Amino acid sequence: MSIFSDRINGIMSKRHISQKQLANWANVTESAMSYYVNGARTPRIQVISRLAGLLGVTTDYLLGADVPEKENESQYQYLQRNLA
């Protein structure tokens, strides 16, 4: 498995999201999502960006950068937290 698939699987498990639901939300086929979730393929950057937005995480997080998952934090909240 890849870091991307590990992180997608972790988020799906934590939030009780099925592959079918995520595929529908991301506007990709179920078979394509299966490849991504199983680590057989990595999606195009447009799909990664869409998934990150849908899941409330950064593309860096999904791609394996060592940044913690930030759930539902707006840019305003981020700035408030870091400028305080």
PASEBA-1860 file (N, C-alpha, C; in nm, 3 decimals):
! residues 84
1> MSIFSDRI> 0.084/-0.119/0.000/0.000/0.000/0.000/0.088/0.125/0.000 ~ 0.031/0.233/-0.047/0.101/0.360/-0.050/0.056/0.446/0.068 ~ 0.130/0.551/0.094/0.091/0.645/0.199/-0.046/0.702/0.167 ~ -0.068/0.737/0.039/-0.197/0.791/-0.002/-0.310/0.696/0.034 ~ -0.296/0.568/-0.004/-0.403/0.472/0.024/-0.420/0.450/0.174 ~ -0.309/0.448/0.248/-0.319/0.434/0.394/-0.399/0.548/0.455 ~ -0.370/0.670/0.410/-0.439/0.786/0.468/-0.585/0.792/0.426 ~ -0.614/0.759/0.302/-0.754/0.756/0.256/-0.830/0.649/0.335
9> NGIMSKRH> -0.771/0.531/0.350/-0.836/0.424/0.426/-0.859/0.464/0.571 ~ -0.762/0.531/0.630/-0.776/0.575/0.768/-0.890/0.673/0.786 ~ -0.900/0.769/0.695/-1.008/0.868/0.702/-1.143/0.800/0.679 ~ -1.149/0.712/0.580/-1.275/0.643/0.550/-1.320/0.560/0.670 ~ -1.229/0.492/0.732/-1.262/0.410/0.849/-1.308/0.496/0.966 ~ -1.235/0.601/0.992/-1.265/0.690/1.104/-1.401/0.757/1.089 ~ -1.436/0.790/0.966/-1.561/0.864/0.941/-1.674/0.774/0.887 ~ -1.648/0.645/0.879/-1.748/0.549/0.831/-1.798/0.585/0.691
17> ISQKQLAN> -1.705/0.608/0.601/-1.734/0.640/0.461/-1.700/0.518/0.376 ~ -1.790/0.479/0.288/-1.763/0.366/0.200/-1.690/0.413/0.074 ~ -1.628/0.317/0.005/-1.563/0.348/-0.123/-1.664/0.404/-0.222 ~ -1.783/0.346/-0.222/-1.887/0.389/-0.315/-1.926/0.534/-0.287 ~ -1.945/0.570/-0.159/-1.979/0.708/-0.124/-1.869/0.803/-0.168 ~ -1.745/0.769/-0.136/-1.634/0.857/-0.170/-1.619/0.871/-0.321 ~ -1.639/0.763/-0.394/-1.632/0.769/-0.540/-1.740/0.863/-0.594 ~ -1.862/0.852/-0.541/-1.969/0.941/-0.586/-1.938/1.087/-0.555
25> WANVTESA> -1.892/1.113/-0.434/-1.860/1.251/-0.395/-1.748/1.309/-0.480 ~ -1.647/1.225/-0.512/-1.531/1.272/-0.588/-1.552/1.269/-0.739 ~ -1.669/1.218/-0.780/-1.703/1.209/-0.922/-1.603/1.122/-1.000 ~ -1.571/1.006/-0.941/-1.489/0.906/-1.010/-1.565/0.774/-1.004 ~ -1.524/0.680/-1.087/-1.591/0.550/-1.087/-1.554/0.472/-0.961 ~ -1.640/0.377/-0.927/-1.612/0.292/-0.811/-1.486/0.210/-0.833 ~ -1.463/0.166/-0.957/-1.343/0.087/-0.984/-1.217/0.173/-0.969 ~ -1.223/0.299/-1.012/-1.108/0.388/-0.995/-1.080/0.409/-0.846
33> MSYYVNGA> -1.186/0.432/-0.768/-1.168/0.452/-0.624/-1.110/0.327/-0.560 ~ -1.150/0.210/-0.607/-1.096/0.085/-0.554/-0.945/0.078/-0.577 ~ -0.901/0.117/-0.697/-0.757/0.120/-0.726/-0.684/0.215/-0.630 ~ -0.742/0.332/-0.605/-0.679/0.430/-0.517/-0.672/0.379/-0.374 ~ -0.782/0.323/-0.326/-0.791/0.277/-0.188/-0.698/0.157/-0.164 ~ -0.681/0.072/-0.265/-0.596/-0.045/-0.252/-0.449/-0.017/-0.284 ~ -0.418/0.105/-0.326/-0.280/0.142/-0.353/-0.227/0.096/-0.487 ~ -0.315/0.050/-0.575/-0.273/0.004/-0.707/-0.241/0.121/-0.800
41> RTPRIQVI> -0.307/0.232/-0.777/-0.286/0.353/-0.857/-0.297/0.476/-0.768 ~ -0.233/0.583/-0.813/-0.247/0.712/-0.746/-0.327/0.802/-0.840 ~ -0.428/0.871/-0.789/-0.511/0.954/-0.877/-0.437/1.076/-0.929 ~ -0.494/1.136/-1.031/-0.440/1.262/-1.084/-0.453/1.369/-0.977 ~ -0.374/1.474/-0.992/-0.371/1.580/-0.892/-0.509/1.646/-0.875 ~ -0.587/1.655/-0.982/-0.720/1.714/-0.971/-0.809/1.632/-0.878 ~ -0.797/1.500/-0.886/-0.877/1.412/-0.801/-0.825/1.419/-0.657 ~ -0.694/1.423/-0.640/-0.637/1.436/-0.506/-0.685/1.565/-0.441
49> SRLAGLLG> -0.683/1.672/-0.516/-0.729/1.801/-0.464/-0.877/1.796/-0.427 ~ -0.957/1.734/-0.511/-1.101/1.720/-0.485/-1.124/1.636/-0.359 ~ -1.052/1.526/-0.346/-1.065/1.441/-0.229/-1.025/1.515/-0.101 ~ -0.916/1.588/-0.108/-0.871/1.665/0.008/-0.978/1.763/0.052 ~ -1.038/1.834/-0.043/-1.143/1.929/-0.011/-1.266/1.861/0.049 ~ -1.305/1.749/-0.009/-1.421/1.675/0.041/-1.399/1.621/0.181 ~ -1.276/1.580/0.209/-1.246/1.518/0.337/-1.196/1.616/0.442 ~ -1.175/1.741/0.402/-1.131/1.843/0.497/-0.987/1.828/0.542
57> VTTDYLLG> -0.903/1.776/0.453/-0.760/1.764/0.482/-0.683/1.832/0.369 ~ -0.553/1.842/0.384/-0.471/1.902/0.280/-0.423/1.796/0.182 ~ -0.386/1.842/0.064/-0.326/1.749/-0.033/-0.193/1.698/0.021 ~ -0.119/1.783/0.092/0.007/1.740/0.153/-0.016/1.622/0.247 ~ -0.120/1.629/0.326/-0.150/1.520/0.418/-0.177/1.391/0.341 ~ -0.261/1.399/0.237/-0.295/1.279/0.160/-0.174/1.220/0.089 ~ -0.081/1.305/0.050/0.036/1.258/-0.025/0.151/1.215/0.065 ~ 0.134/1.230/0.196/0.235/1.176/0.286/0.327/1.276/0.351
65> ADVPEKEN> 0.303/1.405/0.331/0.384/1.504/0.400/0.358/1.488/0.550 ~ 0.458/1.514/0.628/0.445/1.495/0.773/0.373/1.612/0.837 ~ 0.246/1.624/0.805/0.162/1.725/0.867/0.042/1.654/0.928 ~ -0.001/1.697/1.045/-0.117/1.630/1.106/-0.245/1.660/1.030 ~ -0.339/1.570/1.041/-0.470/1.588/0.978/-0.541/1.703/1.047 ~ -0.585/1.798/0.968/-0.660/1.913/1.020/-0.803/1.896/0.975 ~ -0.889/1.862/1.066/-1.028/1.839/1.032/-1.110/1.966/1.048 ~ -1.180/2.002/0.942/-1.278/2.110/0.946/-1.224/2.240/1.005
73> ESQYQYLQ> -1.102/2.272/0.976/-1.046/2.397/1.025/-1.041/2.495/0.907 ~ -1.109/2.606/0.921/-1.109/2.704/0.814/-0.978/2.782/0.816 ~ -0.952/2.852/0.709/-0.831/2.936/0.705/-0.836/3.041/0.815 ~ -0.954/3.094/0.841/-0.970/3.193/0.948/-0.933/3.134/1.084 ~ -0.981/3.012/1.111/-0.950/2.946/1.238/-0.801/2.917/1.249 ~ -0.741/2.877/1.138/-0.598/2.849/1.135/-0.519/2.975/1.169 ~ -0.556/3.087/1.107/-0.487/3.213/1.133/-0.507/3.258/1.277 ~ -0.628/3.244/1.327/-0.655/3.281/1.466/-0.569/3.200/1.562
81> RNLA> -0.561/3.072/1.537/-0.483/2.984/1.625/-0.335/3.015/1.620 ~ -0.284/3.047/1.501/-0.141/3.070/1.485/-0.097/3.213/1.511 ~ -0.190/3.306/1.513/-0.153/3.445/1.539/-0.181/3.484/1.683 ~ -0.245/3.397/1.758/-0.279/3.428/1.897/-0.158/3.425/1.987
END
